[in-house]
Amino acid sequence: MLTFAVKLTHNPGSMDQQDVDRLRQHDFSDRDILDIVEVTAYYAYANRIADGLGIVTEPWIPDDA
């Protein structure tokens, strides 16, 4: 699951049916796969909105978080 999410984050254009099939081989349902894709995509979307608006993190959040 994490390998799938990292690939989707870093190389979304390279995702293919084999990536989905690998998750199914590990007993992820279609609904599970949809949830993984939606959460991964939303996190990327929210970060790009924040970055695009120049939002900075709270001072108590470490830079490497």
PEHU-V535765 format. One record per pair of residues at least 4 apart in sequence whose ideal C-beta (glycine too) atoms are under 8 Angstrom apart, sorted by the first residue. I is the first residue (numbers start at 0). J is the second residue. If there is no record, write none. Layout:
I/J + I/J
This chain:
0/4 + 0/22 + 0/25 + 0/27 + 0/35 + 1/5 + 2/6 + 3/7 + 3/18 + 3/21 + 3/22 + 3/35 + 4/8 + 4/35 + 4/38 + 4/39 + 5/9 + 6/10 + 6/13 + 6/14 + 6/18 + 7/11 + 7/14 + 7/18 + 7/36 + 7/39 + 7/40 + 8/39 + 8/42 + 8/43 + 10/14 + 14/18 + 15/19 + 16/20 + 17/21 + 18/22 + 19/23 + 19/32 + 20/24 + 21/25 + 22/27 + 22/31 + 22/32 + 22/35 + 23/27 + 23/29 + 23/32 + 27/31 + 27/32 + 27/35 + 28/32 + 29/33 + 30/34 + 31/35 + 32/36 + 33/37 + 34/38 + 35/39 + 36/40 + 37/41 + 38/42 + 39/43 + 40/44 + 41/45 + 42/46 + 43/47 + 44/48 + 45/49 + 46/50 + 47/51 + 48/52 + 49/54 + 50/54 + 56/60 + 56/62 + 56/64 + 60/64
